[in-house]
Amino acid sequence: MPESRIAAVLSAALAAVVACGLLFAPLAFVPAPAGAIDSATLLYFDSEGFNDDTTEIDVAPGETVTLDLVASTHGNPAGNGISGLSYAIEYDPDVLTVTDVQQGSMLAGGDEGGNATVDGDVEIDDEAGVITVEQERTPPGNGTTGTGPTATISLEVSEDAPTTNETLAITDESAMFPSGYPVDPVERNATLVVDGAAGDESDGGLEDPVPGLTPLTGVAGVAGLGAVLWLRARR
């Protein structure tokens, strides 16, 4: 086979491998829809200041921003809701300072007699940049379902904060049913878009240099290039 034809065939094969990687790689990283998860519990931030259809909120140095950490659950197949929650919220203490955390009433919901209360602890480690929240419904009863705030968090942006994007990350999250059965909630973080001091040109982080490039597509491309070099070496 002429060399030009071999090169054309190899180029087409390499293109096909890369195209398959671009097409199917995202499927490996897409989580299952919340509705498909049995006993699903969601944890996410909510604020009137969020930009449309996002979990981003614009803030300025010196500003105080308040957000709710919301829990939403449909309960388990037995009809029981959750009776306990625990999670941590991580933030950058060089840019943000926690000024207040109030326990929310979500776990007390669904009690027709109005006797359920929310007991728990909140710990703020402003040096490490971590808020830890632990809550339980008392008495647990059949737990609670629905959607409501588990905590209301206020943070102050540093006066000398640069232009940056700061993530409020939900970590170490866990929910508990009255039976003691745990479930891992699905979390959605929030981003504070800080408009820093005039003249500051930092962008708060690195952008993805090649949109759509994933580890799988990178491996596929390297494999295809290796095949080309191997065939040429055999000539």
Secondary structure per residue as TSV (DSSP state, phi and psi in degrees):
chain	resnum	aa	ss	phi	psi
A	1	M	-	360.0	132.3
A	2	P	-	-57.1	150.4
A	3	E	H	-60.8	-37.5
A	4	S	H	-64.5	-35.3
A	5	R	H	-71.3	-39.5
A	6	I	H	-60.5	-44.0
A	7	A	H	-62.4	-39.0
A	8	A	H	-66.3	-42.5
A	9	V	H	-63.6	-43.7
A	10	L	H	-65.4	-38.8
A	11	S	H	-63.8	-40.7
A	12	A	H	-64.7	-40.3
A	13	A	H	-65.1	-42.7
A	14	L	H	-62.4	-42.1
A	15	A	H	-62.4	-39.2
A	16	A	H	-65.7	-40.9
A	17	V	H	-62.5	-46.2
A	18	V	H	-64.0	-41.3
A	19	A	H	-62.1	-41.7
A	20	C	H	-63.2	-38.9
A	21	G	H	-63.6	-43.3
A	22	L	H	-64.7	-33.6
A	23	L	H	-76.6	-42.1
A	24	F	H	-104.2	-17.6
A	25	A	G	-58.1	-42.0
A	26	P	G	-59.2	-25.5
A	27	L	G	-65.9	-24.6
A	28	A	G	-75.3	-14.8
A	29	F	T	-116.4	2.7
A	30	V	-	-87.3	119.7
A	31	P	-	-70.4	157.5
A	32	A	-	-64.7	142.2
A	33	P	-	-57.0	145.5
A	34	A	G	-57.0	-36.8
A	35	G	G	-66.9	-18.5
A	36	A	G	-91.1	-4.4
A	37	I	S	-96.0	120.0
A	38	D	T	-61.9	136.2
A	39	S	T	60.1	36.0
A	40	A	-	-63.5	137.3
A	41	T	E	-129.4	131.1
A	42	L	E	-109.2	144.4
A	43	L	E	-127.8	125.4
A	44	Y	E	-155.5	160.5
A	45	F	E	-87.7	150.6
A	46	D	E	-140.4	138.9
A	47	S	-	-158.5	142.7
A	48	E	T	-66.3	-18.3
A	49	G	T	-86.9	-2.0
A	50	F	B	-60.9	140.1
A	51	N	-	-64.1	152.7
A	52	D	T	-51.1	128.4
A	53	D	T	57.3	28.5
A	54	T	S	-136.8	173.3
A	55	T	S	-112.2	37.1
A	56	E	E	-110.0	142.7
A	57	I	E	-135.6	132.4
A	58	D	E	-82.5	130.8
A	59	V	E	-136.0	163.0
A	60	A	-	-123.3	156.9
A	61	P	T	-55.0	136.1
A	62	G	T	86.7	-9.7
A	63	E	-	-82.4	148.3
A	64	T	E	-106.2	129.6
A	65	V	E	-119.7	141.2
A	66	T	E	-121.8	131.7
A	67	L	E	-133.4	151.4
A	68	D	E	-97.2	139.2
A	69	L	E	-98.2	111.6
A	70	V	E	-102.2	140.6
A	71	A	E	-114.4	142.1
A	72	S	E	-139.1	130.3
A	73	T	E	-149.0	147.3
A	74	H	-	-103.1	4.1
A	75	G	-	82.4	-173.5
A	76	N	-	-104.9	172.5
A	77	P	T	-59.3	-21.3
A	78	A	T	-80.5	-5.2
A	79	G	S	92.2	5.7
A	80	N	-	-91.4	144.4
A	81	G	-	-96.8	-170.9
A	82	I	B	-87.2	151.7
A	83	S	-	-126.5	1.3
A	84	G	E	-153.5	148.9
A	85	L	E	-143.4	144.6
A	86	S	E	-149.3	144.2
A	87	Y	E	-167.2	167.1
A	88	A	E	-125.9	152.2
A	89	I	E	-122.7	121.4
A	90	E	E	-102.7	141.8
A	91	Y	-	-149.5	169.6
A	92	D	-	-90.6	109.2
A	93	P	T	-69.8	-13.8
A	94	D	T	-75.7	-19.2
A	95	V	T	-113.6	-32.7
A	96	L	E	-123.4	145.6
A	97	T	E	-128.6	129.8
A	98	V	E	-77.6	124.9
A	99	T	E	-103.4	-22.4
A	100	D	E	-166.7	143.4
A	101	V	E	-136.9	121.3
A	102	Q	E	-113.1	133.5
A	103	Q	E	-64.9	140.1
A	104	G	-	-93.7	173.7
A	105	S	S	-105.0	9.1
A	106	M	G	-54.2	-46.4
A	107	L	G	-66.8	-18.6
A	108	A	G	-86.0	-5.5
A	109	G	T	-70.1	162.4
A	110	G	T	78.8	8.4
A	111	D	-	-99.3	104.2
A	112	E	T	-61.9	-30.7
A	113	G	T	-81.7	-11.5
A	114	G	S	71.8	21.4
A	115	N	-	-94.2	-16.6
A	116	A	-	-74.0	141.6
A	117	T	E	-130.0	167.8
A	118	V	E	-109.5	118.9
A	119	D	E	-113.1	147.2
A	120	G	E	166.8	-172.5
A	121	D	E	-132.1	149.5
A	122	V	E	-125.6	127.9
A	123	E	E	-120.1	133.9
A	124	I	E	-117.8	117.6
A	125	D	E	-110.0	89.2
A	126	D	T	-73.3	-17.4
A	127	E	T	-75.1	-42.6
A	128	A	T	-86.3	-18.4
A	129	G	T	77.8	48.3
A	130	V	E	-139.4	131.3
A	131	I	E	-108.0	128.4
A	132	T	E	-115.1	127.2
A	133	V	E	-123.1	130.2
A	134	E	E	-130.1	131.6
A	135	Q	E	-140.1	149.4
A	136	E	E	-145.8	149.5
A	137	R	E	-87.7	130.6
A	138	T	E	-128.4	122.1
A	139	P	S	-71.4	158.2
A	140	P	-	-67.2	-34.6
A	141	G	T	53.4	-134.0
A	142	N	T	-97.3	14.7
A	143	G	-	77.2	-170.5
A	144	T	B	-134.6	149.5
A	145	T	-	-122.2	169.0
A	146	G	E	113.6	-162.6
A	147	T	E	-132.6	134.6
A	148	G	E	-174.5	167.1
A	149	P	E	-74.4	135.4
A	150	T	E	-97.8	-21.5
A	151	A	E	-161.7	151.5
A	152	T	E	-118.5	122.9
A	153	I	E	-118.6	131.0
A	154	S	E	-115.7	131.8
A	155	L	E	-130.6	142.9
A	156	E	E	-106.0	132.5
A	157	V	E	-83.4	134.8
A	158	S	-	-57.8	143.4
A	159	E	T	-60.9	-31.6
A	160	D	T	-105.2	24.6
A	161	A	-	-62.6	137.5
A	162	P	-	-79.3	173.8
A	163	T	S	-70.3	120.1
A	164	T	E	-163.4	162.3
A	165	N	E	-107.7	118.8
A	166	E	E	-109.6	123.1
A	167	T	E	-90.3	132.3
A	168	L	E	-96.9	107.2
A	169	A	E	-103.9	125.7
A	170	I	E	-85.7	123.4
A	171	T	E	-134.1	167.1
A	172	D	E	51.2	37.5
A	173	E	E	-82.5	143.0
A	174	S	E	-155.6	142.4
A	175	A	E	-123.5	154.6
A	176	M	E	-132.5	137.3
A	177	F	-	-89.8	160.6
A	178	P	T	-55.9	-27.3
A	179	S	T	-72.6	-10.5
A	180	G	S	94.4	-0.9
A	181	Y	-	-76.7	124.3
A	182	P	E	-89.4	158.1
A	183	V	E	-142.7	141.7
A	184	D	-	-88.8	115.2
A	185	P	-	-67.1	158.8
A	186	V	E	-94.5	125.0
A	187	E	E	-108.2	155.2
A	188	R	E	-135.1	116.5
A	189	N	-	-77.4	170.9
A	190	A	E	-122.8	157.6
A	191	T	E	-127.5	127.8
A	192	L	E	-95.9	117.9
A	193	V	E	-93.2	104.0
A	194	V	E	-90.6	122.7
A	195	D	-	-91.3	96.7
A	196	G	-	-71.1	-175.3
A	197	A	S	-59.7	150.1
A	198	A	T	-56.8	135.6
A	199	G	T	92.2	-12.2
A	200	D	-	-79.5	126.5
A	201	E	-	-115.0	9.7
A	202	S	-	-69.6	149.3
A	203	D	-	-107.5	4.2
A	204	G	S	75.6	4.5
A	205	G	S	160.5	172.6
A	206	L	-	-94.5	135.9
A	207	E	-	-84.0	157.9
A	208	D	-	-65.0	114.4
A	209	P	S	-67.5	-26.3
A	210	V	S	-131.0	93.5
A	211	P	T	-55.2	135.7
A	212	G	T	88.6	-11.0
A	213	L	-	-78.2	127.1
A	214	T	-	-124.7	166.1
A	215	P	H	-56.0	-37.1
A	216	L	H	-66.6	-40.9
A	217	T	H	-67.6	-34.4
A	218	G	H	-63.7	-44.7
A	219	V	H	-62.3	-42.9
A	220	A	H	-61.2	-42.2
A	221	G	H	-64.7	-42.8
A	222	V	H	-63.6	-40.9
A	223	A	H	-61.9	-42.9
A	224	G	H	-64.6	-41.4
A	225	L	H	-64.6	-38.0
A	226	G	H	-62.8	-39.0
A	227	A	H	-62.6	-41.7
A	228	V	H	-61.2	-47.4
A	229	L	H	-65.0	-36.6
A	230	W	H	-65.3	-44.6
A	231	L	H	-64.8	-39.5
A	232	R	H	-66.4	-34.8
A	233	A	H	-68.5	-24.9
A	234	R	H	-80.9	-12.0
A	235	R	-	-71.6	360.0
